[in-house]
Amino acid sequence: MHKHQFTKVLVLLTVIQIFCVLLIPWRWLMVGLLLVGALVIYLLYRRVQKLFKMTEVERITRSANLAEKNSEYLSRQAPFPLYMYDENLSISWMNEQALHLHEQVGPNLWHEQLIPAIKKHSTSGQVVGQNKTLRYQIDFDKRIVYLMDITSENTAIRRQQVQQVAIGFISVDNYDDAIDQMDDKEIAYLNSFVTTFISDWCEEYQIYYKRLNAERFFFTARLEDIMKMEVDKFSIVERLRKAAAEQNIPLTISMGICYGDDSLEKIGDTAQNNLDIALVRGGDQVVLKNVLENAKPKFYGGTTTSTAKRTRVRSRAMNTALKKIFQQSDEIFIMGHRFPDMDAIGSAFGVSCLADIQGKQSYVVVNEAELIPDVERCIEEIHKHPEMEGKLITIKEAMEKVKPDSLLVMVDYHKPSMSISQALYDRFEQVAIIDHHRRGEEFPTKPLLTYIESSASSASELVAELLQYESGSKQLDRIVATLLLAGIFVDTKNFVVRTSPRTFDIASYLKRNGANTDLIQYLLSSDLTSFLEISELVAKSQFITPDMVIVRGDEDRLYDNVTTAKTADTLLSMNGVETSFVITRRSKEVVAISARSTGKVNVQMIMEDLGGGGHFTNAATQIKDKTLHEVQEMLYNKIQQVLKEETS
């Protein structure tokens, strides 16, 4: 209470006393009570005044004592490490918990992890040191870093993760072919050989397995078991192949494995799909993937060329399925990959012929701004045939014609990003695929039909085989037969690589239907300019191993994919060259690599790691926004990694 306020109270009491003396009975009693009240108020006033007279020193002392108690708590009793830092990001103070931590892990925790977090203005996150996982919280205004030990929490989470369920399927790739010429005794021995091998492997990791039929096994495990297999790189695939070879049995196995925190039904379905991918890619490999939709699959093995698994029964089934899909579609659009080769063009017109047989309207989409020389000659030849010329449409025309129930048939490729037009591809809800490349990570979602046979020489071979089952319906046009045979010529390098008895059977069928080899020779011929470009590139070749050659073109010069591919083929034809890589600039933004192998090196896996794909012996990739030198370094590092893994 202030002095002037107290004075007002005294004046008020005096007025009340006068009033009581003049007007109220028992006035002296009232006056006495008022005097006692005034005395009490006065004493309270003196007490309050004394409190207000506390010296500045006393207040500072009390504040210091409080601060000392708080500092003592933070320094000695706080259950978490605490750092304070200055404007130079140097530690200005730390409590005892932080001091103990500093002594255990050293200054690297502050300099290598916390200072970068402060510079990035990261308010929270995790750091690791001396088998500890710590969560940090940073108050940038007060320049304080708080740390909480979450090692036990993370250990529990990791333990829960490694206990996730894993389901796997094992398939004997070529079981039917292996037992085709065996008697019952030999078949029994083969079954025992495979079962014993797989049983010993499952026992090694203490996982449960069951044989489903003669060529299929099922197993279930924990993620920690799968991680151990990964460390060993699923060596059972190679061990079984070598053991079978010693027994003169051409046998390989493939696996599809899935793990994750989802329903067993979803994990099992994904594992089955992973096995299908492994088989489509040619077998003799393992495909491992988390059950999450956006998870990327991992590939192990695949060190041998594809085993021919295509049968006439499967081809006929595919023919029936494709006809049913055609019957349910009003219009059919056929599209190959960007910068299409003769295989893409030939297979596209072959599918168009299948649509004609079903009485359906079909179109072949081309982008005449992205044509290589031999395809340009092919398009000129097609323009001479009005019934085929009418099927050729541009991307713009196709965009105008597409309807909700239109069907897109992808030929000679299966990666949407390789489409002639990504925008056109996105317009289709119904997609079918006919391809001979090993299936990669990128793939259309829920295609109506997937006919991928990596053992086939070309997409033209697959389509021509489908046409065989329609030979009674309509005579195959000579020009279509010529284009299909030209596609086979291109992808087999004139029947030198990736051929099988089925390839020659199909070639014979096409020849019987009027395929013109003279026209094929004209379409595939090289002009003098292309030959000189190939020769210049060959002259730039360098050996990176005694049997591996790499070529890098000029940075300021553009090469088409035919020149690049033919250069790689030319190098592979040289004595002593087992693998060739040719790096050229395709456009201002894109650098291309063509890779070839005689089978000693799996160039497909190398190209896949660089964003491409292809076959075991024939693959390629395109890399954006890199110089030729940078791409060469990327390729060189990947090759060194592969060679190191092979020797380890």
C-alpha positions in Angstrom: 0.0 0.0 0.0 1.4 3.4 -1.0 1.6 6.4 1.4 -1.0 8.5 -0.3 -3.4 5.6 -0.4 -2.9 5.2 3.4 -3.6 8.9 3.9 -6.9 8.7 2.1 -7.9 5.8 4.4 -7.1 7.9 7.5 -9.1 10.9 6.2 -12.1 8.6 5.5 -11.9 7.1 9.0 -11.8 10.6 10.6 -15.0 11.6 8.6 -16.7 8.4 9.7 -15.8 9.1 13.4 -17.2 12.7 13.3 -20.4 11.3 11.7 -20.7 8.7 14.5 -20.3 11.3 17.3 -22.9 13.5 15.9 -25.6 11.1 14.7 -25.3 7.5 16.0 -26.2 6.2 19.5 -23.4 4.3 21.2 -21.2 6.6 19.3 -18.2 6.2 21.5 -18.2 2.4 21.0 -18.2 2.9 17.3 -15.4 5.4 17.5 -13.3 2.9 19.5 -13.8 0.2 16.9 -12.8 2.5 14.2 -9.6 3.4 16.1 -8.7 -0.2 16.5 -9.3 -0.8 12.8 -7.1 2.2 11.9 -4.4 0.7 14.1 -4.5 -2.6 12.4 -4.3 -1.0 9.0 -1.4 1.1 10.1 0.5 -2.0 11.3 -0.1 -3.8 8.0 1.1 -0.7 6.2 4.4 -0.8 8.1 4.8 -4.5 7.3 4.3 -3.9 3.6 6.6 -0.9 3.6 9.3 -3.0 5.3 9.0 -5.6 2.6 9.4 -3.0 -0.1 12.5 -1.7 1.5 14.4 -5.1 0.7 17.8 -4.1 -0.7 18.9 -4.8 -4.3 21.7 -6.9 -2.9 19.1 -9.2 -1.2 17.2 -9.6 -4.4 20.3 -10.4 -6.3 21.3 -12.9 -3.6 18.0 -14.7 -3.8 18.1 -14.8 -7.6 21.7 -16.1 -7.5 20.7 -18.8 -5.0 17.8 -19.9 -7.3 20.1 -19.9 -10.4 22.7 -21.9 -8.5 20.1 -24.5 -7.6 18.9 -24.7 -11.2 22.5 -24.9 -12.5 23.3 -27.6 -10.0 20.4 -29.6 -11.3 21.3 -29.2 -14.9 24.9 -29.8 -14.3 24.7 -32.9 -12.0 21.2 -34.3 -11.8 19.7 -33.7 -15.3 19.2 -37.2 -16.9 20.3 -36.1 -20.4 23.5 -34.6 -21.9 23.3 -30.8 -22.6 25.7 -28.6 -24.6 25.8 -24.8 -24.9 27.8 -23.3 -27.8 28.9 -19.9 -28.9 28.7 -18.0 -32.2 31.8 -19.9 -33.4 30.0 -23.3 -32.8 32.5 -24.1 -30.1 31.3 -25.7 -26.8 31.0 -23.0 -24.2 29.5 -25.2 -21.4 28.4 -28.8 -20.9 26.8 -30.7 -18.0 28.3 -33.8 -16.4 26.2 -36.2 -18.6 27.6 -34.5 -21.7 31.1 -34.6 -20.3 30.8 -38.4 -19.7 29.5 -38.8 -23.3 32.3 -36.6 -24.6 34.8 -38.8 -22.9 33.3 -42.0 -24.3 32.8 -41.0 -27.9 35.4 -38.2 -28.3 35.0 -34.9 -30.0 33.9 -36.4 -33.3 30.3 -36.5 -32.2 30.3 -32.7 -31.9 32.5 -31.8 -34.9 31.3 -34.5 -37.4 27.6 -34.8 -36.5 26.2 -32.0 -34.3 28.0 -29.0 -35.9 26.7 -30.1 -39.4 23.2 -30.4 -37.9 23.5 -26.8 -36.5 24.7 -25.5 -39.8 21.7 -27.1 -41.6 19.4 -25.6 -39.0 18.1 -29.0 -38.2 16.0 -28.7 -35.0 15.9 -32.4 -34.3 17.3 -35.7 -35.6 19.5 -38.6 -34.6 23.3 -39.1 -34.2 25.4 -42.2 -33.5 28.5 -42.7 -31.4 30.2 -45.5 -29.6 27.3 -48.0 -30.0 24.9 -45.3 -28.9 22.0 -43.8 -30.8 21.1 -40.3 -29.6 18.2 -38.0 -30.5 19.1 -34.3 -30.5 17.0 -31.2 -30.0 18.5 -27.8 -30.7 17.3 -24.5 -29.3 18.9 -22.0 -31.8 17.8 -18.9 -29.8 19.5 -20.0 -26.6 22.3 -22.0 -28.4 21.5 -25.2 -26.5 21.7 -28.8 -27.7 19.8 -31.4 -25.8 20.6 -35.1 -26.3 18.5 -38.2 -25.4 19.8 -41.7 -25.4 17.4 -43.8 -27.6 19.7 -46.8 -28.1 17.4 -49.2 -26.3 14.4 -47.9 -28.2 16.2 -48.3 -31.6 17.4 -51.8 -30.6 13.9 -52.8 -29.8 12.6 -51.4 -33.2 15.4 -53.2 -35.1 14.7 -56.4 -33.3 11.1 -56.1 -34.2 12.0 -55.4 -37.8 14.3 -58.4 -38.2 11.5 -60.6 -36.9 9.3 -59.7 -39.8 8.0 -62.7 -41.8 9.6 -63.7 -45.0 8.1 -66.1 -47.6 10.0 -67.6 -50.5 9.4 -69.8 -53.5 12.1 -71.9 -55.2 11.7 -73.1 -58.7 13.9 -75.6 -60.7 14.2 -73.6 -63.9 14.4 -76.3 -66.5 13.2 -79.4 -64.7 11.0 -80.7 -67.7 13.9 -80.4 -70.1 16.3 -82.1 -67.7 14.1 -85.2 -67.2 13.0 -85.4 -70.8 15.5 -88.1 -71.7 15.8 -89.7 -68.2 14.4 -93.0 -67.1 12.6 -93.4 -63.7 15.8 -94.3 -61.8 17.6 -91.2 -63.1 14.6 -89.0 -62.4 14.4 -90.3 -58.8 18.1 -89.5 -58.4 17.6 -86.0 -59.8 14.7 -85.4 -57.4 16.8 -86.6 -54.5 19.8 -84.5 -55.6 17.7 -81.3 -55.7 15.8 -82.0 -52.5 18.9 -82.8 -50.5 20.7 -79.7 -51.8 17.8 -77.4 -50.8 17.1 -79.2 -47.6 20.7 -78.7 -46.5 20.5 -75.1 -47.4 17.3 -74.6 -45.4 18.8 -76.4 -42.4 21.9 -74.1 -42.6 19.6 -71.1 -41.9 17.2 -73.1 -39.7 14.1 -72.2 -41.8 11.0 -74.2 -42.6 10.5 -75.5 -46.2 8.1 -77.8 -48.1 8.3 -79.3 -51.5 5.1 -78.4 -53.4 5.7 -80.5 -56.5 8.6 -81.9 -58.6 10.0 -78.4 -59.5 8.7 -76.0 -56.8 9.6 -75.5 -53.2 8.1 -73.1 -50.5 9.9 -71.8 -47.4 9.2 -69.3 -44.6 11.7 -67.5 -42.5 12.4 -64.3 -40.6 14.0 -61.2 -42.1 17.2 -61.8 -40.0 17.6 -65.2 -41.8 17.1 -63.4 -45.2 19.8 -60.8 -44.2 22.2 -63.6 -43.6 21.5 -65.1 -47.0 22.1 -61.7 -48.5 25.5 -61.5 -46.9 26.2 -64.8 -48.6 24.7 -63.4 -51.9 22.4 -66.4 -52.1 25.3 -68.6 -53.1 23.1 -71.6 -53.2 22.1 -70.6 -56.8 25.7 -70.9 -58.0 26.6 -73.9 -55.8 23.7 -75.9 -57.1 24.5 -75.0 -60.7 28.1 -76.1 -60.4 27.2 -79.3 -58.5 24.6 -80.1 -61.2 27.2 -79.4 -64.0 29.6 -81.9 -62.3 26.8 -84.5 -62.6 26.2 -83.5 -66.2 22.8 -82.2 -65.4 22.0 -78.7 -66.9 20.0 -77.6 -63.9 19.5 -74.1 -62.3 17.1 -72.7 -59.7 15.4 -69.4 -59.2 13.9 -67.8 -56.1 11.3 -65.2 -55.4 11.3 -63.8 -51.8 9.3 -61.2 -50.0 9.3 -59.8 -46.5 7.6 -57.1 -44.6 5.0 -56.0 -42.1 1.8 -56.8 -43.9 -0.7 -59.7 -44.3 0.7 -63.1 -45.1 -1.5 -63.2 -48.1 0.1 -60.0 -49.5 3.6 -61.2 -48.7 3.0 -64.5 -50.4 1.5 -62.9 -53.5 4.5 -60.6 -53.8 6.9 -63.5 -53.3 5.2 -65.4 -56.2 5.4 -62.3 -58.3 9.1 -62.0 -57.5 9.6 -65.6 -58.7 7.8 -64.8 -61.9 10.2 -61.9 -62.5 13.2 -64.1 -61.9 11.9 -66.6 -64.4 11.0 -64.0 -67.0 14.5 -62.6 -66.6 15.9 -65.9 -67.6 16.1 -67.8 -64.3 19.2 -68.8 -62.3 18.7 -65.8 -60.0 17.0 -64.5 -56.9 14.6 -61.6 -56.7 14.1 -60.1 -53.2 11.7 -57.3 -52.4 10.0 -55.7 -49.4 6.2 -56.0 -49.5 5.8 -52.2 -49.7 4.5 -51.0 -53.1 7.3 -48.5 -53.7 10.1 -50.8 -52.6 12.8 -51.6 -55.2 13.6 -55.3 -55.9 17.1 -56.6 -55.4 18.6 -59.1 -57.9 21.2 -61.8 -57.1 22.7 -64.3 -59.5 21.8 -64.2 -63.1 25.3 -65.1 -64.2 24.3 -67.4 -67.0 22.4 -66.8 -70.2 18.7 -67.4 -70.3 17.4 -70.9 -70.5 14.8 -71.5 -73.2 11.6 -72.1 -71.4 9.1 -71.2 -74.1 6.9 -74.1 -75.2 4.4 -74.3 -78.0 1.6 -74.9 -75.5 2.5 -71.5 -73.8 2.6 -69.8 -77.2 -0.8 -71.1 -78.2 -2.2 -70.1 -74.8 -0.8 -66.6 -75.3 -2.4 -66.5 -78.8 -5.7 -67.4 -77.3 -5.4 -64.8 -74.5 -4.4 -62.1 -76.9 -7.4 -62.8 -79.2 -9.8 -62.6 -76.3 -8.3 -59.2 -75.3 -8.6 -58.0 -78.9 -12.2 -59.0 -79.0 -13.0 -56.8 -76.0 -11.3 -53.7 -77.5 -12.7 -51.4 -80.2 -9.3 -50.0 -81.3 -5.8 -51.3 -80.9 -2.8 -49.1 -80.8 0.7 -50.6 -81.1 3.8 -48.7 -80.0 7.5 -49.6 -79.8 10.3 -47.9 -77.9 11.9 -44.6 -78.7 14.2 -44.6 -81.7 12.6 -47.9 -82.8 14.7 -50.5 -84.6 13.6 -53.1 -87.1 12.5 -55.5 -84.4 10.1 -52.9 -82.9 8.7 -52.0 -86.4 8.4 -55.6 -87.5 6.7 -56.9 -84.4 4.4 -53.9 -84.4 3.1 -54.7 -87.9 2.9 -58.3 -86.9 0.6 -57.5 -84.0 -1.4 -55.3 -86.4 -1.8 -58.3 -88.7 -3.2 -60.3 -85.7 -5.7 -57.5 -85.1 -6.8 -57.6 -88.8 -7.5 -61.3 -88.4 -9.8 -60.5 -85.5 -11.5 -57.8 -87.5 -10.2 -55.0 -85.3 -9.0 -51.6 -86.3 -5.3 -51.1 -85.4 -2.7 -48.4 -85.6 1.1 -48.4 -85.4 2.4 -45.2 -83.7 5.6 -43.7 -84.9 7.5 -40.5 -84.3 9.2 -39.7 -87.6 11.5 -37.2 -85.8 13.1 -40.2 -84.0 14.0 -42.6 -86.8 17.3 -44.3 -87.4 18.5 -44.7 -91.1 17.4 -48.4 -91.6 13.9 -47.6 -90.1 13.6 -44.5 -92.3 14.2 -46.8 -95.4 11.6 -49.2 -93.9 9.0 -46.4 -93.5 9.6 -45.4 -97.1 8.9 -49.0 -98.2 5.7 -49.1 -96.1 4.5 -45.9 -97.9 4.5 -48.0 -101.1 1.7 -50.2 -99.6 -1.5 -48.2 -99.0 -3.1 -50.8 -96.7 0.0 -50.6 -94.4 0.5 -46.9 -94.8 -3.0 -46.3 -93.5 -2.0 -47.9 -90.2 0.9 -45.5 -89.5 -0.2 -42.6 -87.3 1.6 -39.9 -85.5 1.6 -39.3 -81.7 -0.8 -36.3 -82.2 -3.2 -38.4 -84.2 -3.1 -41.2 -81.7 -3.9 -38.8 -78.8 -7.0 -37.7 -80.7 -8.2 -41.2 -81.4 -7.7 -42.9 -78.0 -10.9 -43.9 -76.2 -11.4 -45.3 -72.7 -11.6 -48.9 -73.9 -8.7 -48.6 -76.4 -5.9 -51.1 -76.0 -2.2 -50.4 -76.1 0.2 -53.2 -77.1 3.8 -52.5 -76.1 6.2 -54.4 -78.4 10.0 -54.9 -77.9 10.0 -53.0 -74.6 8.2 -53.0 -71.2 9.4 -49.9 -69.5 6.8 -47.1 -69.8 9.6 -44.5 -69.7 11.0 -45.9 -73.0 7.7 -45.3 -74.8 7.7 -43.2 -78.0 5.4 -40.8 -76.0 5.0 -41.0 -72.2 1.9 -38.8 -72.5 0.3 -41.2 -75.0 1.1 -44.2 -72.8 -0.5 -42.5 -69.8 -3.8 -42.2 -71.8 -4.3 -45.9 -71.8 -6.0 -47.9 -69.1 -5.6 -51.3 -70.9 -2.1 -52.5 -71.8 -0.6 -55.7 -73.2 3.1 -56.4 -73.5 5.1 -58.5 -75.9 8.8 -58.4 -75.3 12.0 -60.4 -75.2 14.1 -58.3 -72.9 14.7 -59.4 -69.3 12.2 -57.8 -67.1 13.4 -54.8 -65.1 12.3 -52.9 -62.0 10.1 -50.5 -64.0 6.9 -52.1 -65.2 3.3 -51.2 -66.1 0.8 -51.6 -63.3 -1.6 -54.5 -63.9 -1.2 -55.2 -67.6 -3.9 -57.3 -69.2 -1.3 -59.6 -70.8 2.4 -60.0 -70.2 4.3 -62.1 -72.8 7.9 -61.7 -72.0 10.3 -64.4 -73.1 14.0 -63.5 -72.6 15.1 -66.7 -74.2 13.5 -65.6 -77.5 15.8 -63.9 -80.1 13.5 -61.0 -80.7 10.0 -59.6 -80.3 9.5 -60.4 -84.0 10.1 -64.1 -83.3 7.4 -64.1 -80.6 4.8 -62.3 -82.8 5.6 -64.5 -85.8 5.0 -67.6 -83.7 1.6 -66.2 -82.6 0.8 -65.6 -86.3 1.6 -69.3 -87.0 -1.5 -70.3 -85.2 -3.6 -68.0 -87.4 -2.1 -69.2 -90.7 -5.4 -70.8 -91.7 -7.3 -67.6 -91.1 -5.5 -65.3 -93.5 -2.4 -65.4 -95.7 0.4 -63.5 -94.2 1.3 -60.4 -96.3 4.8 -60.6 -97.9 5.8 -57.2 -96.6 4.8 -58.1 -93.0 6.7 -61.4 -93.3 9.7 -59.4 -94.6 9.6 -56.9 -91.7 9.3 -59.7 -89.1 12.3 -61.5 -90.6 14.3 -58.3 -90.7 13.6 -57.8 -87.0 15.0 -61.3 -86.3 18.0 -60.5 -88.6 18.8 -57.3 -86.5 18.5 -58.8 -83.1 20.4 -62.0 -83.9 23.2 -60.3 -85.9 22.3 -62.3 -89.0 21.6 -65.5 -86.9 24.9 -65.4 -85.0 23.8 -64.7 -81.5 20.7 -65.6 -79.3 19.4 -68.1 -81.7 17.6 -71.4 -80.9 15.9 -74.1 -83.0 12.7 -72.1 -82.7 14.3 -69.1 -84.2 15.2 -71.0 -87.4 11.7 -72.6 -87.5 10.1 -69.1 -87.4 12.5 -67.9 -90.0 11.5 -70.8 -92.2 7.8 -70.0 -91.7 8.4 -66.4 -92.7 10.4 -67.3 -95.7 7.6 -69.7 -96.9 5.2 -66.7 -96.6 7.2 -64.6 -99.0 9.8 -62.8 -96.8 12.1 -61.0 -99.2 15.8 -61.3 -98.1 16.9 -58.9 -100.9 14.7 -56.2 -99.4 16.0 -57.0 -95.9 19.6 -56.6 -97.1 18.6 -53.2 -98.6 16.8 -52.1 -95.4 19.7 -53.1 -93.1 22.5 -51.9 -95.3 24.9 -49.3 -94.0 25.9 -46.2 -96.0 29.5 -45.0 -96.3 29.0 -42.2 -93.8 27.8 -44.7 -91.1 30.7 -47.0 -91.8 33.2 -44.2 -91.4 31.7 -43.2 -88.1 31.9 -46.7 -86.8 35.5 -46.9 -87.9 36.3 -43.7 -86.1 34.8 -45.0 -82.9 36.6 -48.3 -83.2 39.9 -46.4 -83.5 39.2 -44.8 -80.1 38.9 -48.1 -78.3 40.9 -48.8 -75.1 41.4 -52.0 -73.2 40.4 -51.9 -69.5 41.1 -55.6 -69.1 42.9 -58.0 -71.5 39.5 -59.0 -73.0 37.3 -55.9 -72.3 37.2 -52.8 -74.5 35.6 -49.4 -73.9 35.1 -46.6 -76.4 34.2 -43.0 -75.7 33.0 -40.8 -78.6 33.6 -37.0 -79.0 31.8 -34.8 -76.5 30.6 -32.3 -79.1 29.3 -34.9 -81.6 26.0 -36.7 -81.7 25.6 -40.4 -82.7 22.5 -42.4 -83.4 21.8 -45.6 -81.5 22.5 -47.7 -84.6 26.0 -46.4 -85.0 26.7 -46.9 -81.3 25.3 -50.5 -81.3 27.1 -51.5 -84.5 30.4 -50.2 -83.1 29.9 -52.4 -80.0 29.1 -55.4 -82.3 32.1 -54.7 -84.4 34.4 -54.6 -81.4 32.9 -57.9 -80.1 33.8 -59.6 -83.4 37.5 -58.8 -82.9 39.7 -61.7 -81.8 40.2 -61.7 -78.0 37.5 -59.2 -77.2 34.9 -60.7 -74.8 33.1 -57.6 -73.7 32.6 -54.1 -75.3 31.2 -50.8 -74.2 30.6 -47.8 -76.4 29.7 -44.4 -74.9 28.3 -41.7 -77.1 26.3 -38.6 -76.9 22.7 -39.1 -78.2 21.5 -35.5 -77.6 22.5 -32.4 -75.7 21.1 -33.9 -72.5 21.5 -37.7 -73.0 24.5 -40.0 -73.1 24.1 -43.5 -74.3 26.0 -46.7 -73.6 25.8 -49.9 -75.7 27.2 -53.0 -74.1 27.9 -56.4 -75.7 29.3 -59.6 -74.3 30.1 -63.1 -75.6 28.6 -64.4 -72.3 31.5 -64.1 -70.1 30.1 -61.0 -68.4 26.5 -60.2 -67.7 26.2 -56.7 -69.3 22.5 -56.6 -68.5 23.2 -56.3 -64.8 25.8 -53.6 -65.3 23.4 -51.6 -67.5 20.5 -52.1 -65.0 22.6 -50.6 -62.3 23.1 -47.5 -64.5 19.4 -47.2 -65.2 19.1 -49.4 -68.4 18.5 -53.0 -69.2 18.5 -55.5 -72.0 19.9 -59.1 -72.3 22.7 -61.0 -70.7 24.9 -60.4 -73.7 23.3 -57.3 -75.2 22.2 -54.3 -73.2 22.2 -50.5 -73.1 21.3 -47.5 -71.0 20.8 -43.7 -71.4 22.0 -41.3 -68.7 20.9 -37.6 -68.6 22.7 -34.5 -67.6 26.2 -36.0 -67.5 29.4 -35.5 -69.5 30.9 -38.4 -71.5 33.8 -38.4 -69.0 31.5 -38.6 -66.0 29.6 -41.5 -67.6 32.8 -43.3 -68.4 33.9 -43.0 -64.7 30.5 -44.3 -63.6 30.8 -47.3 -66.0 34.4 -47.9 -65.0 33.6 -48.0 -61.3 30.7 -50.4 -61.8 32.9 -52.7 -63.9 35.5 -52.7 -61.2 32.8 -53.6 -58.6 31.6 -56.5 -60.7 35.1 -57.8 -61.3 35.9 -57.5 -57.6 32.7 -59.5 -56.7 33.6 -62.2 -59.2 37.1 -62.7 -57.8 35.9 -62.5 -54.1 
